[in-house]
Amino acid sequence: MTQEKPTEQHLNQDVQLDLYRRQAEVRVFEKRAYDLFLQNLVKGTSHLSLGQEAIAAGFGTAMRGDDYTFATYRGHAHTLVRGVPMAAVMGELLGRESGLMAGKGGSMHLTSVEHGVMGSYAIVGAHLPIAVGAAWSAQYRESGQAAVCFFGDGATNIGAFHEALNLAAVWRLPVVFVCENNLYMEYTPIAAVTAVPRPAADRAAAYGLEPLVVDGNDVEAVYGVARTALERARAGAGPSLVEALTYRHGGHSRADPGKYRPAAEVEEWLARDPVTGYRERLLGRGIPAKILDDIDTEVRAAVDAATEAAKSASAPAPERLLSQVWTDGGSSWRN
Ligand SMILES: Cc1ncc(C[n+]2csc(CCOP(=O)(O)OP(=O)(O)O)c2C)c(N)n1
């Protein structure tokens, strides 16, 4: 088991504040998304990653602007940390014309190619081979880009996980696989269906990879692992498989209160909140509370503005149904 620690130089105050801000943005945004869902304004289903913010924030801060992100249906955080405008993401959640996909995709289908956000995928594990394809393309073009692919612990029991890992390792592709092990799949504890205690890391050796386990609630630890894995990828050293240990505060989706989880377990993880915990750590290092409060205020204002913009945007016109079905922008049948 390895845990990379970022060096002092990599963790200057700007980086620390970036890590703080990115976590705060995801936290405030997702809490607002939940409020809007209760007001019946968020359409379709949605899956929040409250409690898992440190993983997206750590990777988002370490990634290069032209790197690729692949996410699951739980992908708000991974999209926001790449700099996709909040108003566009909020507009999408509310099914508005102003949304990232003009209101056609909803919470589970966020894509912004110009930000390297190559989609969120609702079929468990389906995006791992696609991330491998993007990494292969980067290798072929010698572009220096890396693909970062986020997925849950449940995906490690899908065949595509093993196929993707194998090909990426054999061809030494610039891809970082990030398993967010939040201990549960959909209502099912991962331990009930997996023969090894670390669903990702314990499989790494099968592909000649080092097992990397990181505290997924420690944004600096995640940032350190991300930097190392991305450097390896760009240096031609091949893929990494990171298992980040974490916990989501809520149930699987908006329909699931998560009552099957033991109360003591939930309590224990709530006490290890990555966002408030990081604030405490920065205060302990002497960063003035005013700086952090100002970031919080700015983030709240940004989420307020995104909410208002989304609420006042119009619904997509019905003709939208027949646009952007194909890459040429249209929908006419072709053989
Ligand atoms: C191939 C496939 N099988 C089943 C489902 C139904 N399903 C949706 S989410 C989910 C649980 C996935 O859990 P995990 O990968 O641990 O991610 P988490 O939701 O905990 O982030 C399941 C079984 C699906 N979407 N795709």
PDBQT file of the ligand as one rigid body, heavy atoms in Angstrom, charges set to zero:
ROOT
HETATM    1  C1  LIG A 401     -24.113  -2.575 -16.088  1.00  0.00    +0.000 C 
HETATM    2  C2  LIG A 401     -25.031  -2.007 -15.033  1.00  0.00    +0.000 A 
HETATM    3  N1  LIG A 401     -25.538  -2.830 -14.095  1.00  0.00    +0.000 NA
HETATM    4  C3  LIG A 401     -26.352  -2.349 -13.130  1.00  0.00    +0.000 A 
HETATM    5  C4  LIG A 401     -26.690  -1.014 -13.115  1.00  0.00    +0.000 A 
HETATM    6  C5  LIG A 401     -27.586  -0.466 -12.017  1.00  0.00    +0.000 C 
HETATM    7  N2  LIG A 401     -26.757   0.337 -11.111  1.00  0.00    +0.000 N 
HETATM    8  C6  LIG A 401     -26.698   1.673 -11.219  1.00  0.00    +0.000 A 
HETATM    9  S1  LIG A 401     -25.654   2.332 -10.113  1.00  0.00    +0.000 SA
HETATM   10  C7  LIG A 401     -25.273   0.847  -9.450  1.00  0.00    +0.000 A 
HETATM   11  C8  LIG A 401     -24.327   0.737  -8.293  1.00  0.00    +0.000 C 
HETATM   12  C9  LIG A 401     -22.923   1.068  -8.643  1.00  0.00    +0.000 C 
HETATM   13  O1  LIG A 401     -22.149   1.181  -7.484  1.00  0.00    +0.000 OA
HETATM   14  P1  LIG A 401     -20.670   1.737  -7.502  1.00  0.00    +0.000 P 
HETATM   15  O2  LIG A 401     -19.999   1.349  -8.774  1.00  0.00    +0.000 OA
HETATM   16  O3  LIG A 401     -20.005   1.315  -6.248  1.00  0.00    +0.000 OA
HETATM   17  O4  LIG A 401     -20.835   3.327  -7.552  1.00  0.00    +0.000 OA
HETATM   18  P2  LIG A 401     -21.526   4.343  -6.541  1.00  0.00    +0.000 P 
HETATM   19  O5  LIG A 401     -22.967   4.454  -6.985  1.00  0.00    +0.000 OA
HETATM   20  O6  LIG A 401     -21.381   3.816  -5.152  1.00  0.00    +0.000 OA
HETATM   21  O7  LIG A 401     -20.827   5.650  -6.743  1.00  0.00    +0.000 OA
HETATM   22  C10 LIG A 401     -25.960  -0.154 -10.104  1.00  0.00    +0.000 A 
HETATM   23  C11 LIG A 401     -25.854  -1.594  -9.758  1.00  0.00    +0.000 C 
HETATM   24  C12 LIG A 401     -26.156  -0.182 -14.132  1.00  0.00    +0.000 A 
HETATM   25  N3  LIG A 401     -26.436   1.122 -14.184  1.00  0.00    +0.000 N 
HETATM   26  N4  LIG A 401     -25.316  -0.693 -15.064  1.00  0.00    +0.000 NA
ENDROOT
TORSDOF 0
